[in-house]
């Protein structure tokens, strides 16, 4: 697991916006999306769903954040 993943996941969970979280982490939105895909692949679970209003955590995402 990349050491940036936990911080990236938490920031994305708190902001619910890929762009805003990426700005605060000083990475591109594409880079953050790639980190999220890698984390979801390692855990074999979907953590967020993309909606027109932003990123919504799934039940697994809620559980991981807590």
mmCIF file of the N, C-alpha and C atoms, coordinates in Angstrom:
data_MODEL
# 
_entry.id   MODEL 
# 
loop_
_atom_site.group_PDB 
_atom_site.id 
_atom_site.type_symbol 
_atom_site.label_atom_id 
_atom_site.label_alt_id 
_atom_site.label_comp_id 
_atom_site.label_asym_id 
_atom_site.label_entity_id 
_atom_site.label_seq_id 
_atom_site.pdbx_PDB_ins_code 
_atom_site.Cartn_x 
_atom_site.Cartn_y 
_atom_site.Cartn_z 
_atom_site.occupancy 
_atom_site.B_iso_or_equiv 
_atom_site.pdbx_formal_charge 
_atom_site.auth_seq_id 
_atom_site.auth_comp_id 
_atom_site.auth_asym_id 
_atom_site.auth_atom_id 
_atom_site.pdbx_PDB_model_num 
ATOM 1   N N  . UNK A 1 1  ? 0.849   -1.179 0.000   1.00 0.00 ? 1  UNK A N  1 
ATOM 2   C CA . UNK A 1 1  ? 0.000   0.000  0.000   1.00 0.00 ? 1  UNK A CA 1 
ATOM 3   C C  . UNK A 1 1  ? 0.893   1.239  0.000   1.00 0.00 ? 1  UNK A C  1 
ATOM 4   N N  . UNK A 1 2  ? 0.575   2.160  -0.872  1.00 0.00 ? 2  UNK A N  1 
ATOM 5   C CA . UNK A 1 2  ? 1.273   3.438  -0.963  1.00 0.00 ? 2  UNK A CA 1 
ATOM 6   C C  . UNK A 1 2  ? 1.023   4.216  0.323   1.00 0.00 ? 2  UNK A C  1 
ATOM 7   N N  . UNK A 1 3  ? 2.038   4.841  0.868   1.00 0.00 ? 3  UNK A N  1 
ATOM 8   C CA . UNK A 1 3  ? 1.884   5.575  2.132   1.00 0.00 ? 3  UNK A CA 1 
ATOM 9   C C  . UNK A 1 3  ? 0.991   6.796  1.993   1.00 0.00 ? 3  UNK A C  1 
ATOM 10  N N  . UNK A 1 4  ? 0.747   7.255  0.771   1.00 0.00 ? 4  UNK A N  1 
ATOM 11  C CA . UNK A 1 4  ? -0.130  8.400  0.550   1.00 0.00 ? 4  UNK A CA 1 
ATOM 12  C C  . UNK A 1 4  ? -1.608  8.019  0.576   1.00 0.00 ? 4  UNK A C  1 
ATOM 13  N N  . UNK A 1 5  ? -1.898  6.752  0.434   1.00 0.00 ? 5  UNK A N  1 
ATOM 14  C CA . UNK A 1 5  ? -3.286  6.312  0.305   1.00 0.00 ? 5  UNK A CA 1 
ATOM 15  C C  . UNK A 1 5  ? -4.167  6.673  1.495   1.00 0.00 ? 5  UNK A C  1 
ATOM 16  N N  . UNK A 1 6  ? -3.752  6.403  2.730   1.00 0.00 ? 6  UNK A N  1 
ATOM 17  C CA . UNK A 1 6  ? -4.649  6.729  3.860   1.00 0.00 ? 6  UNK A CA 1 
ATOM 18  C C  . UNK A 1 6  ? -4.975  8.219  3.939   1.00 0.00 ? 6  UNK A C  1 
ATOM 19  N N  . UNK A 1 7  ? -3.972  9.063  3.745   1.00 0.00 ? 7  UNK A N  1 
ATOM 20  C CA . UNK A 1 7  ? -4.198  10.506 3.789   1.00 0.00 ? 7  UNK A CA 1 
ATOM 21  C C  . UNK A 1 7  ? -5.102  10.953 2.636   1.00 0.00 ? 7  UNK A C  1 
ATOM 22  N N  . UNK A 1 8  ? -4.855  10.423 1.453   1.00 0.00 ? 8  UNK A N  1 
ATOM 23  C CA . UNK A 1 8  ? -5.657  10.767 0.281   1.00 0.00 ? 8  UNK A CA 1 
ATOM 24  C C  . UNK A 1 8  ? -7.105  10.328 0.468   1.00 0.00 ? 8  UNK A C  1 
ATOM 25  N N  . UNK A 1 9  ? -7.299  9.115  0.986   1.00 0.00 ? 9  UNK A N  1 
ATOM 26  C CA . UNK A 1 9  ? -8.652  8.617  1.225   1.00 0.00 ? 9  UNK A CA 1 
ATOM 27  C C  . UNK A 1 9  ? -9.380  9.517  2.227   1.00 0.00 ? 9  UNK A C  1 
ATOM 28  N N  . UNK A 1 10 ? -8.728  9.855  3.332   1.00 0.00 ? 10 UNK A N  1 
ATOM 29  C CA . UNK A 1 10 ? -9.354  10.683 4.364   1.00 0.00 ? 10 UNK A CA 1 
ATOM 30  C C  . UNK A 1 10 ? -9.723  12.059 3.822   1.00 0.00 ? 10 UNK A C  1 
ATOM 31  N N  . UNK A 1 11 ? -8.822  12.671 3.060   1.00 0.00 ? 11 UNK A N  1 
ATOM 32  C CA . UNK A 1 11 ? -9.095  14.000 2.506   1.00 0.00 ? 11 UNK A CA 1 
ATOM 33  C C  . UNK A 1 11 ? -10.264 13.941 1.519   1.00 0.00 ? 11 UNK A C  1 
ATOM 34  N N  . UNK A 1 12 ? -10.290 12.918 0.699   1.00 0.00 ? 12 UNK A N  1 
ATOM 35  C CA . UNK A 1 12 ? -11.381 12.752 -0.264  1.00 0.00 ? 12 UNK A CA 1 
ATOM 36  C C  . UNK A 1 12 ? -12.702 12.513 0.470   1.00 0.00 ? 12 UNK A C  1 
ATOM 37  N N  . UNK A 1 13 ? -12.665 11.736 1.518   1.00 0.00 ? 13 UNK A N  1 
ATOM 38  C CA . UNK A 1 13 ? -13.866 11.481 2.312   1.00 0.00 ? 13 UNK A CA 1 
ATOM 39  C C  . UNK A 1 13 ? -14.388 12.788 2.914   1.00 0.00 ? 13 UNK A C  1 
ATOM 40  N N  . UNK A 1 14 ? -13.492 13.597 3.446   1.00 0.00 ? 14 UNK A N  1 
ATOM 41  C CA . UNK A 1 14 ? -13.891 14.835 4.106   1.00 0.00 ? 14 UNK A CA 1 
ATOM 42  C C  . UNK A 1 14 ? -14.386 15.882 3.112   1.00 0.00 ? 14 UNK A C  1 
ATOM 43  N N  . UNK A 1 15 ? -13.742 16.004 1.978   1.00 0.00 ? 15 UNK A N  1 
ATOM 44  C CA . UNK A 1 15 ? -14.088 17.028 0.993   1.00 0.00 ? 15 UNK A CA 1 
ATOM 45  C C  . UNK A 1 15 ? -15.212 16.595 0.055   1.00 0.00 ? 15 UNK A C  1 
ATOM 46  N N  . UNK A 1 16 ? -15.327 15.299 -0.188  1.00 0.00 ? 16 UNK A N  1 
ATOM 47  C CA . UNK A 1 16 ? -16.330 14.756 -1.114  1.00 0.00 ? 16 UNK A CA 1 
ATOM 48  C C  . UNK A 1 16 ? -16.172 15.330 -2.525  1.00 0.00 ? 16 UNK A C  1 
ATOM 49  N N  . UNK A 1 17 ? -14.981 15.848 -2.807  1.00 0.00 ? 17 UNK A N  1 
ATOM 50  C CA . UNK A 1 17 ? -14.692 16.434 -4.111  1.00 0.00 ? 17 UNK A CA 1 
ATOM 51  C C  . UNK A 1 17 ? -13.279 16.039 -4.511  1.00 0.00 ? 17 UNK A C  1 
ATOM 52  N N  . UNK A 1 18 ? -13.159 15.393 -5.645  1.00 0.00 ? 18 UNK A N  1 
ATOM 53  C CA . UNK A 1 18 ? -11.851 14.967 -6.138  1.00 0.00 ? 18 UNK A CA 1 
ATOM 54  C C  . UNK A 1 18 ? -10.948 16.176 -6.364  1.00 0.00 ? 18 UNK A C  1 
ATOM 55  N N  . UNK A 1 19 ? -11.484 17.216 -6.981  1.00 0.00 ? 19 UNK A N  1 
ATOM 56  C CA . UNK A 1 19 ? -10.689 18.405 -7.289  1.00 0.00 ? 19 UNK A CA 1 
ATOM 57  C C  . UNK A 1 19 ? -10.218 19.109 -6.022  1.00 0.00 ? 19 UNK A C  1 
ATOM 58  N N  . UNK A 1 20 ? -11.107 19.320 -5.068  1.00 0.00 ? 20 UNK A N  1 
ATOM 59  C CA . UNK A 1 20 ? -10.742 20.010 -3.832  1.00 0.00 ? 20 UNK A CA 1 
ATOM 60  C C  . UNK A 1 20 ? -9.743  19.202 -3.010  1.00 0.00 ? 20 UNK A C  1 
ATOM 61  N N  . UNK A 1 21 ? -9.964  17.905 -2.921  1.00 0.00 ? 21 UNK A N  1 
ATOM 62  C CA . UNK A 1 21 ? -9.031  17.057 -2.180  1.00 0.00 ? 21 UNK A CA 1 
ATOM 63  C C  . UNK A 1 21 ? -7.657  17.059 -2.847  1.00 0.00 ? 21 UNK A C  1 
ATOM 64  N N  . UNK A 1 22 ? -7.640  16.979 -4.172  1.00 0.00 ? 22 UNK A N  1 
ATOM 65  C CA . UNK A 1 22 ? -6.373  16.981 -4.910  1.00 0.00 ? 22 UNK A CA 1 
ATOM 66  C C  . UNK A 1 22 ? -5.617  18.283 -4.675  1.00 0.00 ? 22 UNK A C  1 
ATOM 67  N N  . UNK A 1 23 ? -6.323  19.406 -4.684  1.00 0.00 ? 23 UNK A N  1 
ATOM 68  C CA . UNK A 1 23 ? -5.678  20.698 -4.438  1.00 0.00 ? 23 UNK A CA 1 
ATOM 69  C C  . UNK A 1 23 ? -5.020  20.727 -3.067  1.00 0.00 ? 23 UNK A C  1 
ATOM 70  N N  . UNK A 1 24 ? -5.701  20.238 -2.057  1.00 0.00 ? 24 UNK A N  1 
ATOM 71  C CA . UNK A 1 24 ? -5.155  20.266 -0.704  1.00 0.00 ? 24 UNK A CA 1 
ATOM 72  C C  . UNK A 1 24 ? -4.005  19.284 -0.517  1.00 0.00 ? 24 UNK A C  1 
ATOM 73  N N  . UNK A 1 25 ? -3.986  18.241 -1.334  1.00 0.00 ? 25 UNK A N  1 
ATOM 74  C CA . UNK A 1 25 ? -2.909  17.239 -1.252  1.00 0.00 ? 25 UNK A CA 1 
ATOM 75  C C  . UNK A 1 25 ? -1.754  17.563 -2.206  1.00 0.00 ? 25 UNK A C  1 
ATOM 76  N N  . UNK A 1 26 ? -1.909  18.626 -2.995  1.00 0.00 ? 26 UNK A N  1 
ATOM 77  C CA . UNK A 1 26 ? -0.899  19.041 -3.977  1.00 0.00 ? 26 UNK A CA 1 
ATOM 78  C C  . UNK A 1 26 ? -0.609  17.951 -5.000  1.00 0.00 ? 26 UNK A C  1 
ATOM 79  N N  . UNK A 1 27 ? -1.681  17.316 -5.480  1.00 0.00 ? 27 UNK A N  1 
ATOM 80  C CA . UNK A 1 27 ? -1.579  16.334 -6.564  1.00 0.00 ? 27 UNK A CA 1 
ATOM 81  C C  . UNK A 1 27 ? -2.632  16.689 -7.603  1.00 0.00 ? 27 UNK A C  1 
ATOM 82  N N  . UNK A 1 28 ? -2.509  16.124 -8.774  1.00 0.00 ? 28 UNK A N  1 
ATOM 83  C CA . UNK A 1 28 ? -3.525  16.359 -9.802  1.00 0.00 ? 28 UNK A CA 1 
ATOM 84  C C  . UNK A 1 28 ? -4.759  15.514 -9.488  1.00 0.00 ? 28 UNK A C  1 
ATOM 85  N N  . UNK A 1 29 ? -5.925  15.941 -9.960  1.00 0.00 ? 29 UNK A N  1 
ATOM 86  C CA . UNK A 1 29 ? -7.124  15.115 -9.775  1.00 0.00 ? 29 UNK A CA 1 
ATOM 87  C C  . UNK A 1 29 ? -6.941  13.721 -10.383 1.00 0.00 ? 29 UNK A C  1 
ATOM 88  N N  . UNK A 1 30 ? -6.234  13.646 -11.508 1.00 0.00 ? 30 UNK A N  1 
ATOM 89  C CA . UNK A 1 30 ? -5.979  12.348 -12.142 1.00 0.00 ? 30 UNK A CA 1 
ATOM 90  C C  . UNK A 1 30 ? -5.099  11.473 -11.246 1.00 0.00 ? 30 UNK A C  1 
ATOM 91  N N  . UNK A 1 31 ? -4.110  12.079 -10.617 1.00 0.00 ? 31 UNK A N  1 
ATOM 92  C CA . UNK A 1 31 ? -3.241  11.324 -9.700  1.00 0.00 ? 31 UNK A CA 1 
ATOM 93  C C  . UNK A 1 31 ? -4.000  10.815 -8.491  1.00 0.00 ? 31 UNK A C  1 
ATOM 94  N N  . UNK A 1 32 ? -4.888  11.647 -7.959  1.00 0.00 ? 32 UNK A N  1 
ATOM 95  C CA . UNK A 1 32 ? -5.697  11.229 -6.812  1.00 0.00 ? 32 UNK A CA 1 
ATOM 96  C C  . UNK A 1 32 ? -6.659  10.125 -7.220  1.00 0.00 ? 32 UNK A C  1 
ATOM 97  N N  . UNK A 1 33 ? -7.234  10.248 -8.391  1.00 0.00 ? 33 UNK A N  1 
ATOM 98  C CA . UNK A 1 33 ? -8.135  9.207  -8.895  1.00 0.00 ? 33 UNK A CA 1 
ATOM 99  C C  . UNK A 1 33 ? -7.387  7.882  -9.035  1.00 0.00 ? 33 UNK A C  1 
ATOM 100 N N  . UNK A 1 34 ? -6.166  7.941  -9.508  1.00 0.00 ? 34 UNK A N  1 
ATOM 101 C CA . UNK A 1 34 ? -5.342  6.731  -9.655  1.00 0.00 ? 34 UNK A CA 1 
ATOM 102 C C  . UNK A 1 34 ? -5.032  6.100  -8.285  1.00 0.00 ? 34 UNK A C  1 
ATOM 103 N N  . UNK A 1 35 ? -4.714  6.950  -7.297  1.00 0.00 ? 35 UNK A N  1 
ATOM 104 C CA . UNK A 1 35 ? -4.476  6.442  -5.941  1.00 0.00 ? 35 UNK A CA 1 
ATOM 105 C C  . UNK A 1 35 ? -5.723  5.738  -5.403  1.00 0.00 ? 35 UNK A C  1 
ATOM 106 N N  . UNK A 1 36 ? -6.878  6.351  -5.630  1.00 0.00 ? 36 UNK A N  1 
ATOM 107 C CA . UNK A 1 36 ? -8.132  5.757  -5.168  1.00 0.00 ? 36 UNK A CA 1 
ATOM 108 C C  . UNK A 1 36 ? -8.386  4.423  -5.856  1.00 0.00 ? 36 UNK A C  1 
ATOM 109 N N  . UNK A 1 37 ? -8.160  4.364  -7.149  1.00 0.00 ? 37 UNK A N  1 
ATOM 110 C CA . UNK A 1 37 ? -8.348  3.109  -7.884  1.00 0.00 ? 37 UNK A CA 1 
ATOM 111 C C  . UNK A 1 37 ? -7.415  2.025  -7.354  1.00 0.00 ? 37 UNK A C  1 
ATOM 112 N N  . UNK A 1 38 ? -6.183  2.395  -7.056  1.00 0.00 ? 38 UNK A N  1 
ATOM 113 C CA . UNK A 1 38 ? -5.227  1.424  -6.505  1.00 0.00 ? 38 UNK A CA 1 
ATOM 114 C C  . UNK A 1 38 ? -5.680  0.920  -5.132  1.00 0.00 ? 38 UNK A C  1 
ATOM 115 N N  . UNK A 1 39 ? -6.140  1.837  -4.286  1.00 0.00 ? 39 UNK A N  1 
ATOM 116 C CA . UNK A 1 39 ? -6.619  1.444  -2.959  1.00 0.00 ? 39 UNK A CA 1 
ATOM 117 C C  . UNK A 1 39 ? -7.827  0.527  -3.074  1.00 0.00 ? 39 UNK A C  1 
ATOM 118 N N  . UNK A 1 40 ? -8.783  0.897  -3.926  1.00 0.00 ? 40 UNK A N  1 
ATOM 119 C CA . UNK A 1 40 ? -9.958  0.055  -4.116  1.00 0.00 ? 40 UNK A CA 1 
ATOM 120 C C  . UNK A 1 40 ? -9.570  -1.320 -4.670  1.00 0.00 ? 40 UNK A C  1 
ATOM 121 N N  . UNK A 1 41 ? -8.574  -1.354 -5.523  1.00 0.00 ? 41 UNK A N  1 
ATOM 122 C CA . UNK A 1 41 ? -8.098  -2.627 -6.063  1.00 0.00 ? 41 UNK A CA 1 
ATOM 123 C C  . UNK A 1 41 ? -7.462  -3.495 -4.995  1.00 0.00 ? 41 UNK A C  1 
ATOM 124 N N  . UNK A 1 42 ? -6.643  -2.883 -4.139  1.00 0.00 ? 42 UNK A N  1 
ATOM 125 C CA . UNK A 1 42 ? -5.998  -3.644 -3.064  1.00 0.00 ? 42 UNK A CA 1 
ATOM 126 C C  . UNK A 1 42 ? -7.013  -4.184 -2.065  1.00 0.00 ? 42 UNK A C  1 
ATOM 127 N N  . UNK A 1 43 ? -8.029  -3.379 -1.770  1.00 0.00 ? 43 UNK A N  1 
ATOM 128 C CA . UNK A 1 43 ? -9.048  -3.798 -0.804  1.00 0.00 ? 43 UNK A CA 1 
ATOM 129 C C  . UNK A 1 43 ? -10.149 -4.625 -1.450  1.00 0.00 ? 43 UNK A C  1 
ATOM 130 N N  . UNK A 1 44 ? -10.200 -4.623 -2.768  1.00 0.00 ? 44 UNK A N  1 
ATOM 131 C CA . UNK A 1 44 ? -11.216 -5.335 -3.543  1.00 0.00 ? 44 UNK A CA 1 
ATOM 132 C C  . UNK A 1 44 ? -12.630 -4.904 -3.135  1.00 0.00 ? 44 UNK A C  1 
ATOM 133 N N  . UNK A 1 45 ? -12.792 -3.575 -3.001  1.00 0.00 ? 45 UNK A N  1 
ATOM 134 C CA . UNK A 1 45 ? -14.087 -3.018 -2.638  1.00 0.00 ? 45 UNK A CA 1 
ATOM 135 C C  . UNK A 1 45 ? -14.166 -1.588 -3.192  1.00 0.00 ? 45 UNK A C  1 
ATOM 136 N N  . UNK A 1 46 ? -15.348 -1.171 -3.576  1.00 0.00 ? 46 UNK A N  1 
ATOM 137 C CA . UNK A 1 46 ? -15.552 0.187  -4.042  1.00 0.00 ? 46 UNK A CA 1 
ATOM 138 C C  . UNK A 1 46 ? -15.781 1.097  -2.838  1.00 0.00 ? 46 UNK A C  1 
ATOM 139 N N  . UNK A 1 47 ? -15.013 2.185  -2.731  1.00 0.00 ? 47 UNK A N  1 
ATOM 140 C CA . UNK A 1 47 ? -15.093 3.063  -1.571  1.00 0.00 ? 47 UNK A CA 1 
ATOM 141 C C  . UNK A 1 47 ? -15.940 4.311  -1.809  1.00 0.00 ? 47 UNK A C  1 
ATOM 142 N N  . UNK A 1 48 ? -16.040 4.738  -3.058  1.00 0.00 ? 48 UNK A N  1 
ATOM 143 C CA . UNK A 1 48 ? -16.813 5.922  -3.413  1.00 0.00 ? 48 UNK A CA 1 
ATOM 144 C C  . UNK A 1 48 ? -17.595 5.672  -4.690  1.00 0.00 ? 48 UNK A C  1 
ATOM 145 N N  . UNK A 1 49 ? -18.709 6.360  -4.806  1.00 0.00 ? 49 UNK A N  1 
ATOM 146 C CA . UNK A 1 49 ? -19.412 6.415  -6.086  1.00 0.00 ? 49 UNK A CA 1 
ATOM 147 C C  . UNK A 1 49 ? -19.348 7.860  -6.551  1.00 0.00 ? 49 UNK A C  1 
ATOM 148 N N  . UNK A 1 50 ? -19.174 8.035  -7.837  1.00 0.00 ? 50 UNK A N  1 
ATOM 149 C CA . UNK A 1 50 ? -19.115 9.381  -8.413  1.00 0.00 ? 50 UNK A CA 1 
ATOM 150 C C  . UNK A 1 50 ? -20.529 9.811  -8.778  1.00 0.00 ? 50 UNK A C  1 
ATOM 151 N N  . UNK A 1 51 ? -20.911 10.981 -8.307  1.00 0.00 ? 51 UNK A N  1 
ATOM 152 C CA . UNK A 1 51 ? -22.224 11.532 -8.613  1.00 0.00 ? 51 UNK A CA 1 
ATOM 153 C C  . UNK A 1 51 ? -22.032 12.937 -9.188  1.00 0.00 ? 51 UNK A C  1 
ATOM 154 N N  . UNK A 1 52 ? -23.069 13.524 -9.767  1.00 0.00 ? 52 UNK A N  1 
ATOM 155 C CA . UNK A 1 52 ? -22.949 14.905 -10.254 1.00 0.00 ? 52 UNK A CA 1 
ATOM 156 C C  . UNK A 1 52 ? -22.609 15.895 -9.140  1.00 0.00 ? 52 UNK A C  1 
ATOM 157 N N  . UNK A 1 53 ? -22.909 15.543 -7.916  1.00 0.00 ? 53 UNK A N  1 
ATOM 158 C CA . UNK A 1 53 ? -22.635 16.423 -6.775  1.00 0.00 ? 53 UNK A CA 1 
ATOM 159 C C  . UNK A 1 53 ? -21.292 16.146 -6.118  1.00 0.00 ? 53 UNK A C  1 
ATOM 160 N N  . UNK A 1 54 ? -20.548 15.164 -6.589  1.00 0.00 ? 54 UNK A N  1 
ATOM 161 C CA . UNK A 1 54 ? -19.245 14.856 -6.013  1.00 0.00 ? 54 UNK A CA 1 
ATOM 162 C C  . UNK A 1 54 ? -19.098 13.376 -5.704  1.00 0.00 ? 54 UNK A C  1 
ATOM 163 N N  . UNK A 1 55 ? -18.197 13.087 -4.817  1.00 0.00 ? 55 UNK A N  1 
ATOM 164 C CA . UNK A 1 55 ? -17.896 11.706 -4.438  1.00 0.00 ? 55 UNK A CA 1 
ATOM 165 C C  . UNK A 1 55 ? -18.711 11.349 -3.192  1.00 0.00 ? 55 UNK A C  1 
ATOM 166 N N  . UNK A 1 56 ? -19.458 10.274 -3.286  1.00 0.00 ? 56 UNK A N  1 
ATOM 167 C CA . UNK A 1 56 ? -20.244 9.798  -2.149  1.00 0.00 ? 56 UNK A CA 1 
ATOM 168 C C  . UNK A 1 56 ? -19.645 8.488  -1.656  1.00 0.00 ? 56 UNK A C  1 
ATOM 169 N N  . UNK A 1 57 ? -19.310 8.396  -0.369  1.00 0.00 ? 57 UNK A N  1 
ATOM 170 C CA . UNK A 1 57 ? -18.735 7.155  0.139   1.00 0.00 ? 57 UNK A CA 1 
ATOM 171 C C  . UNK A 1 57 ? -19.757 6.023  0.152   1.00 0.00 ? 57 UNK A C  1 
ATOM 172 N N  . UNK A 1 58 ? -19.298 4.845  -0.152  1.00 0.00 ? 58 UNK A N  1 
ATOM 173 C CA . UNK A 1 58 ? -20.136 3.655  -0.043  1.00 0.00 ? 58 UNK A CA 1 
ATOM 174 C C  . UNK A 1 58 ? -20.127 3.219  1.419   1.00 0.00 ? 58 UNK A C  1 
ATOM 175 N N  . UNK A 1 59 ? -20.865 2.178  1.736   1.00 0.00 ? 59 UNK A N  1 
ATOM 176 C CA . UNK A 1 59 ? -20.863 1.652  3.105   1.00 0.00 ? 59 UNK A CA 1 
ATOM 177 C C  . UNK A 1 59 ? -19.440 1.228  3.494   1.00 0.00 ? 59 UNK A C  1 
ATOM 178 N N  . UNK A 1 60 ? -18.706 0.648  2.558   1.00 0.00 ? 60 UNK A N  1 
ATOM 179 C CA . UNK A 1 60 ? -17.313 0.239  2.831   1.00 0.00 ? 60 UNK A CA 1 
ATOM 180 C C  . UNK A 1 60 ? -16.443 1.464  3.080   1.00 0.00 ? 60 UNK A C  1 
ATOM 181 N N  . UNK A 1 61 ? -16.677 2.536  2.331   1.00 0.00 ? 61 UNK A N  1 
ATOM 182 C CA . UNK A 1 61 ? -15.927 3.777  2.535   1.00 0.00 ? 61 UNK A CA 1 
ATOM 183 C C  . UNK A 1 61 ? -16.212 4.382  3.893   1.00 0.00 ? 61 UNK A C  1 
ATOM 184 N N  . UNK A 1 62 ? -17.478 4.362  4.287   1.00 0.00 ? 62 UNK A N  1 
ATOM 185 C CA . UNK A 1 62 ? -17.862 4.863  5.628   1.00 0.00 ? 62 UNK A CA 1 
ATOM 186 C C  . UNK A 1 62 ? -17.149 4.045  6.711   1.00 0.00 ? 62 UNK A C  1 
ATOM 187 N N  . UNK A 1 63 ? -17.168 2.730  6.546   1.00 0.00 ? 63 UNK A N  1 
ATOM 188 C CA . UNK A 1 63 ? -16.547 1.849  7.531   1.00 0.00 ? 63 UNK A CA 1 
ATOM 189 C C  . UNK A 1 63 ? -15.042 2.082  7.628   1.00 0.00 ? 63 UNK A C  1 
ATOM 190 N N  . UNK A 1 64 ? -14.386 2.222  6.487   1.00 0.00 ? 64 UNK A N  1 
ATOM 191 C CA . UNK A 1 64 ? -12.942 2.435  6.482   1.00 0.00 ? 64 UNK A CA 1 
ATOM 192 C C  . UNK A 1 64 ? -12.571 3.753  7.126   1.00 0.00 ? 64 UNK A C  1 
ATOM 193 N N  . UNK A 1 65 ? -13.371 4.779  6.921   1.00 0.00 ? 65 UNK A N  1 
ATOM 194 C CA . UNK A 1 65 ? -13.058 6.095  7.516   1.00 0.00 ? 65 UNK A CA 1 
ATOM 195 C C  . UNK A 1 65 ? -13.160 6.067  9.033   1.00 0.00 ? 65 UNK A C  1 
ATOM 196 N N  . UNK A 1 66 ? -14.097 5.318  9.535   1.00 0.00 ? 66 UNK A N  1 
ATOM 197 C CA . UNK A 1 66 ? -14.317 5.275  10.993  1.00 0.00 ? 66 UNK A CA 1 
ATOM 198 C C  . UNK A 1 66 ? -13.276 4.402  11.594  1.00 0.00 ? 66 UNK A C  1 
# 
